[in-house]
């Protein structure tokens, strides 16, 4: 089922710099530890977002609107 504006999502992601592959943010605790960006006071796990509310970068949100729920993808 395709996602649409206003849908509530739980989103797991790892954000990397395209040029050097450096991880700068993630919802996965193990990835954060490996990338040396782990914060002990941060809660790791899926992030709650509402599509169309501007809570995530515009390009990612646009791509999510083209995807079905439960899909894994790489977005550049």
N, C-alpha and C positions, 0 to 999 in steps of 0.2 A: 504494500500500500504506500503510495507516494506521500511525502510530507507536504504540508502547506502552511501558509502564514497563520500564526496563532497557535500552532501545535506546540505542545510541551514535550521537550526531549531531555533525556539523560544522555550526556555526550562525554565520551572518553576521547582524549586526544593527546598527541605529542606535537609540540610546535618547535620546528627547527629553522635555522637560518639556511636558506637555499644555497648560498655561496660556499659555506664551509661545513654545513651539516651539524653545527653546534645546537644542542637541545637547549631551549630557553624557557620552556614551560611544558608541563605534562600533568595529566590526572593520574598517572601510574607511579606509585611510590618507588617501586624497584627501578624504574627508568630515571626518576629524579636522583636516586642515590648513585646510580652508575654515572650520571652526567654531572655529579657534584653540585646539584642545585636543590637538594633536599632541605626542607625546613621542618624541623621537629614539631613546630606548633601548627603546621598546615594540615588540613584534612585532605587525604587523597581519595579519589574515587570519581565516579561520573559527576559531571557538573549539570545542574538544572538550568535549562535555557528555554525561552519562548521565542520561536521563530518570528522574525519581524520586529522585535523589540530593540534590536541593536546591541544586544549583550555580547555578541561575538563579532569578529571582523566581517565586514560586508561580503567579501569574496567567499568566505567559508559559508556564510549564511545562504548566499545565492546557490552555492553548490549543494548544500543540504536540501534546498527546495527542489532539486532535480532528482533526489535519491529516494529510495524506498527505506522504510524503517528496517532496522537490524542489518544494515549494509555496512561493510568495512571498505574504506576508500582512502586513497592518497589525494590530497588537494594541494595544488600549487598556486 
